[in-house]
């Protein structure tokens, strides 16, 4: 699950993308999400699959990012033995932690359950899930000694979405579940079912200090 690198929102390696992949991308672009989560196209990987599309997102409170992440849709028309399917979703989610949460020995298991629970809550079936949960702490010294210690959680994961009609998975629902994970990591309350305040992609962020 390498950090995605490539061209902005890349759809493939030249030429018109296959119809199933284009339909999956169009569903991502039309997804309706919580307004606290700002989403933009991101550089897509070039070497992980013949076709790829990427998004980056941040949970924003004023000028502060509570959590951020990246979601990549991969597509191999020939199928991929390790994926057991033609599509694969790859994610990276990061957030700062309160000290008491960072000290919880069960934190990695809890964070993984947030991901699987977000998918299950939306009735999404997935195959071959895999990932890591990393907890890191930073302590400052010398000229930075006045800064308080900081802790961060990082979730890296990938899964194969179940394909529906026309061999296309419900990527909009998977994106919504991923945003549920981002919101939970950021400490936001759950969104109410049918919340009319959701917004449609794509959103564009103005310049902010990251």
VEXMARPA-918993 format. One record per residue (C-alpha): x, y, z; residue in three letters; residue number from 0. Coordinates in nm, 2 decimals, padded with zeros to 4 digits, always signed. Example, Ala and Ser with C-alpha at 12.3 -4.5 7.8 and 13.67 -1.06 7.14 Angstrom:
2
[pt [+01.23; -00.45; +00.78]; Ala; 0]
[pt [+01.37; -00.11; +00.71]; Ser; 1]
end
This chain:
210
[pt [+00.00; +00.00; +00.00]; Unk; 0]
[pt [+00.25; +00.26; -00.12]; Unk; 1]
[pt [+00.18; +00.63; -00.09]; Unk; 2]
[pt [+00.02; +00.71; -00.43]; Unk; 3]
[pt [+00.23; +00.92; -00.67]; Unk; 4]
[pt [+00.15; +01.02; -01.02]; Unk; 5]
[pt [-00.05; +01.27; -01.23]; Unk; 6]
[pt [-00.34; +01.48; -01.11]; Unk; 7]
[pt [-00.65; +01.26; -01.09]; Unk; 8]
[pt [-00.51; +01.03; -01.35]; Unk; 9]
[pt [-00.76; +00.80; -01.52]; Unk; 10]
[pt [-00.52; +00.57; -01.70]; Unk; 11]
[pt [-00.22; +00.53; -01.92]; Unk; 12]
[pt [-00.35; +00.71; -02.22]; Unk; 13]
[pt [-00.66; +00.67; -02.44]; Unk; 14]
[pt [-01.02; +00.64; -02.33]; Unk; 15]
[pt [-01.06; +00.46; -02.00]; Unk; 16]
[pt [-01.27; +00.14; -01.99]; Unk; 17]
[pt [-01.64; +00.20; -01.94]; Unk; 18]
[pt [-01.65; +00.01; -01.60]; Unk; 19]
[pt [-01.37; +00.22; -01.46]; Unk; 20]
[pt [-01.52; +00.55; -01.60]; Unk; 21]
[pt [-01.85; +00.46; -01.44]; Unk; 22]
[pt [-01.68; +00.40; -01.11]; Unk; 23]
[pt [-01.50; +00.73; -01.13]; Unk; 24]
[pt [-01.82; +00.92; -01.22]; Unk; 25]
[pt [-01.99; +00.77; -00.92]; Unk; 26]
[pt [-01.70; +00.90; -00.70]; Unk; 27]
[pt [-01.74; +01.25; -00.85]; Unk; 28]
[pt [-02.11; +01.25; -00.79]; Unk; 29]
[pt [-02.10; +01.13; -00.43]; Unk; 30]
[pt [-02.28; +01.34; -00.16]; Unk; 31]
[pt [-02.07; +01.39; +00.15]; Unk; 32]
[pt [-02.07; +01.57; +00.48]; Unk; 33]
[pt [-01.99; +01.94; +00.45]; Unk; 34]
[pt [-01.71; +01.92; +00.71]; Unk; 35]
[pt [-01.52; +01.70; +00.48]; Unk; 36]
[pt [-01.34; +01.88; +00.19]; Unk; 37]
[pt [-01.24; +01.66; -00.10]; Unk; 38]
[pt [-01.03; +01.72; -00.41]; Unk; 39]
[pt [-00.87; +01.52; -00.69]; Unk; 40]
[pt [-00.52; +01.40; -00.60]; Unk; 41]
[pt [-00.22; +01.27; -00.79]; Unk; 42]
[pt [-00.30; +00.91; -00.90]; Unk; 43]
[pt [-00.05; +00.63; -00.89]; Unk; 44]
[pt [+00.10; +00.52; -01.22]; Unk; 45]
[pt [+00.24; +00.17; -01.14]; Unk; 46]
[pt [-00.01; +00.00; -00.91]; Unk; 47]
[pt [-00.26; -00.07; -01.18]; Unk; 48]
[pt [-00.34; +00.01; -01.55]; Unk; 49]
[pt [-00.60; +00.26; -01.44]; Unk; 50]
[pt [-00.62; +00.47; -01.12]; Unk; 51]
[pt [-00.81; +00.76; -00.98]; Unk; 52]
[pt [-00.73; +00.94; -00.65]; Unk; 53]
[pt [-00.90; +01.17; -00.40]; Unk; 54]
[pt [-00.76; +01.35; -00.10]; Unk; 55]
[pt [-00.98; +01.47; +00.19]; Unk; 56]
[pt [-00.96; +01.67; +00.51]; Unk; 57]
[pt [-01.20; +01.71; +00.80]; Unk; 58]
[pt [-01.19; +02.08; +00.86]; Unk; 59]
[pt [-01.28; +02.29; +01.16]; Unk; 60]
[pt [-01.21; +02.65; +01.08]; Unk; 61]
[pt [-00.85; +02.67; +00.99]; Unk; 62]
[pt [-00.76; +02.34; +01.16]; Unk; 63]
[pt [-00.75; +02.00; +00.99]; Unk; 64]
[pt [-00.88; +01.74; +01.24]; Unk; 65]
[pt [-00.79; +01.45; +01.01]; Unk; 66]
[pt [-00.69; +01.39; +00.65]; Unk; 67]
[pt [-00.65; +01.11; +00.41]; Unk; 68]
[pt [-00.63; +00.98; +00.06]; Unk; 69]
[pt [-00.85; +00.73; -00.13]; Unk; 70]
[pt [-00.73; +00.56; -00.45]; Unk; 71]
[pt [-00.94; +00.35; -00.69]; Unk; 72]
[pt [-00.74; +00.10; -00.89]; Unk; 73]
[pt [-00.87; -00.09; -01.19]; Unk; 74]
[pt [-00.71; -00.38; -01.38]; Unk; 75]
[pt [-00.95; -00.50; -01.66]; Unk; 76]
[pt [-00.77; -00.84; -01.66]; Unk; 77]
[pt [-00.83; -00.89; -01.29]; Unk; 78]
[pt [-00.57; -00.92; -01.02]; Unk; 79]
[pt [-00.51; -01.25; -00.84]; Unk; 80]
[pt [-00.42; -01.09; -00.50]; Unk; 81]
[pt [-00.73; -00.86; -00.52]; Unk; 82]
[pt [-00.97; -01.14; -00.64]; Unk; 83]
[pt [-01.13; -00.88; -00.86]; Unk; 84]
[pt [-01.08; -00.61; -01.11]; Unk; 85]
[pt [-01.11; -00.31; -00.87]; Unk; 86]
[pt [-00.92; -00.23; -00.55]; Unk; 87]
[pt [-00.96; +00.06; -00.30]; Unk; 88]
[pt [-00.65; +00.18; -00.12]; Unk; 89]
[pt [-00.66; +00.44; +00.17]; Unk; 90]
[pt [-00.44; +00.63; +00.40]; Unk; 91]
[pt [-00.60; +00.82; +00.70]; Unk; 92]
[pt [-00.42; +01.03; +00.96]; Unk; 93]
[pt [-00.52; +01.22; +01.26]; Unk; 94]
[pt [-00.38; +01.38; +01.58]; Unk; 95]
[pt [-00.47; +01.21; +01.90]; Unk; 96]
[pt [-00.55; +01.32; +02.25]; Unk; 97]
[pt [-00.29; +01.19; +02.50]; Unk; 98]
[pt [-00.54; +00.97; +02.68]; Unk; 99]
[pt [-00.66; +00.81; +02.35]; Unk; 100]
[pt [-00.30; +00.76; +02.23]; Unk; 101]
[pt [-00.22; +00.57; +02.55]; Unk; 102]
[pt [-00.50; +00.32; +02.50]; Unk; 103]
[pt [-00.34; -00.02; +02.43]; Unk; 104]
[pt [-00.64; -00.13; +02.23]; Unk; 105]
[pt [-00.63; +00.18; +02.00]; Unk; 106]
[pt [-00.50; -00.01; +01.68]; Unk; 107]
[pt [-00.78; -00.27; +01.71]; Unk; 108]
[pt [-01.04; +00.00; +01.77]; Unk; 109]
[pt [-00.92; +00.20; +01.46]; Unk; 110]
[pt [-00.93; -00.11; +01.24]; Unk; 111]
[pt [-01.29; -00.18; +01.37]; Unk; 112]
[pt [-01.38; +00.18; +01.27]; Unk; 113]
[pt [-01.29; +00.10; +00.91]; Unk; 114]
[pt [-01.47; -00.24; +00.89]; Unk; 115]
[pt [-01.76; -00.10; +01.09]; Unk; 116]
[pt [-01.80; +00.20; +00.85]; Unk; 117]
[pt [-01.82; -00.04; +00.55]; Unk; 118]
[pt [-02.06; -00.27; +00.73]; Unk; 119]
[pt [-02.29; +00.01; +00.85]; Unk; 120]
[pt [-02.35; +00.10; +00.48]; Unk; 121]
[pt [-02.41; -00.26; +00.38]; Unk; 122]
[pt [-02.09; -00.29; +00.18]; Unk; 123]
[pt [-01.93; -00.62; +00.11]; Unk; 124]
[pt [-01.56; -00.63; +00.05]; Unk; 125]
[pt [-01.30; -00.89; -00.01]; Unk; 126]
[pt [-00.94; -00.94; +00.08]; Unk; 127]
[pt [-00.91; -00.66; +00.33]; Unk; 128]
[pt [-00.56; -00.58; +00.46]; Unk; 129]
[pt [-00.39; -00.30; +00.64]; Unk; 130]
[pt [-00.19; -00.15; +00.92]; Unk; 131]
[pt [-00.26; +00.08; +01.21]; Unk; 132]
[pt [+00.04; +00.28; +01.32]; Unk; 133]
[pt [+00.06; +00.49; +01.64]; Unk; 134]
[pt [+00.34; +00.75; +01.66]; Unk; 135]
[pt [+00.45; +01.00; +01.92]; Unk; 136]
[pt [+00.67; +01.31; +01.88]; Unk; 137]
[pt [+00.86; +01.47; +02.17]; Unk; 138]
[pt [+01.03; +01.81; +02.12]; Unk; 139]
[pt [+01.37; +01.92; +02.25]; Unk; 140]
[pt [+01.61; +02.22; +02.24]; Unk; 141]
[pt [+01.45; +02.52; +02.06]; Unk; 142]
[pt [+01.12; +02.32; +02.02]; Unk; 143]
[pt [+01.11; +02.21; +02.39]; Unk; 144]
[pt [+00.81; +02.44; +02.46]; Unk; 145]
[pt [+00.59; +02.24; +02.22]; Unk; 146]
[pt [+00.37; +01.97; +02.39]; Unk; 147]
[pt [+00.42; +01.61; +02.30]; Unk; 148]
[pt [+00.20; +01.50; +02.01]; Unk; 149]
[pt [+00.06; +01.17; +01.90]; Unk; 150]
[pt [-00.08; +01.06; +01.56]; Unk; 151]
[pt [-00.26; +00.76; +01.43]; Unk; 152]
[pt [-00.22; +00.64; +01.07]; Unk; 153]
[pt [-00.45; +00.38; +00.91]; Unk; 154]
[pt [-00.33; +00.23; +00.58]; Unk; 155]
[pt [-00.57; -00.02; +00.43]; Unk; 156]
[pt [-00.70; -00.17; +00.10]; Unk; 157]
[pt [-01.00; -00.39; +00.01]; Unk; 158]
[pt [-01.17; -00.52; -00.30]; Unk; 159]
[pt [-01.53; -00.38; -00.34]; Unk; 160]
[pt [-01.79; -00.62; -00.46]; Unk; 161]
[pt [-01.88; -00.55; -00.82]; Unk; 162]
[pt [-02.25; -00.49; -00.91]; Unk; 163]
[pt [-02.43; -00.44; -01.24]; Unk; 164]
[pt [-02.20; -00.41; -01.54]; Unk; 165]
[pt [-01.90; -00.52; -01.32]; Unk; 166]
[pt [-01.90; -00.18; -01.15]; Unk; 167]
[pt [-01.88; -00.15; -00.76]; Unk; 168]
[pt [-02.08; +00.11; -00.57]; Unk; 169]
[pt [-01.78; +00.35; -00.53]; Unk; 170]
[pt [-02.00; +00.64; -00.41]; Unk; 171]
[pt [-02.11; +00.43; -00.11]; Unk; 172]
[pt [-01.75; +00.32; -00.04]; Unk; 173]
[pt [-01.64; +00.68; -00.05]; Unk; 174]
[pt [-01.92; +00.77; +00.19]; Unk; 175]
[pt [-01.81; +00.49; +00.43]; Unk; 176]
[pt [-01.45; +00.61; +00.40]; Unk; 177]
[pt [-01.56; +00.96; +00.49]; Unk; 178]
[pt [-01.75; +00.81; +00.79]; Unk; 179]
[pt [-01.41; +00.67; +00.90]; Unk; 180]
[pt [-01.25; +01.01; +00.86]; Unk; 181]
[pt [-01.52; +01.18; +01.06]; Unk; 182]
[pt [-01.49; +00.92; +01.34]; Unk; 183]
[pt [-01.11; +00.95; +01.35]; Unk; 184]
[pt [-01.16; +01.33; +01.37]; Unk; 185]
[pt [-01.41; +01.30; +01.66]; Unk; 186]
[pt [-01.71; +01.42; +01.47]; Unk; 187]
[pt [-02.06; +01.29; +01.57]; Unk; 188]
[pt [-02.22; +01.04; +01.33]; Unk; 189]
[pt [-02.42; +01.20; +01.05]; Unk; 190]
[pt [-02.79; +01.16; +01.07]; Unk; 191]
[pt [-02.94; +00.92; +00.81]; Unk; 192]
[pt [-03.07; +01.12; +00.51]; Unk; 193]
[pt [-02.89; +01.44; +00.63]; Unk; 194]
[pt [-02.98; +01.71; +00.38]; Unk; 195]
[pt [-02.67; +01.90; +00.46]; Unk; 196]
[pt [-02.44; +01.67; +00.25]; Unk; 197]
[pt [-02.27; +01.82; -00.05]; Unk; 198]
[pt [-02.18; +01.69; -00.39]; Unk; 199]
[pt [-01.83; +01.63; -00.52]; Unk; 200]
[pt [-01.61; +01.78; -00.64]; Unk; 201]
[pt [-01.54; +02.05; -00.38]; Unk; 202]
[pt [-01.24; +02.28; -00.42]; Unk; 203]
[pt [-01.05; +02.41; -00.13]; Unk; 204]
[pt [-00.90; +02.75; -00.12]; Unk; 205]
[pt [-00.54; +02.80; -00.01]; Unk; 206]
[pt [-00.48; +02.69; +00.35]; Unk; 207]
[pt [-00.18; +02.63; +00.56]; Unk; 208]
[pt [-00.13; +02.26; +00.61]; Unk; 209]
end
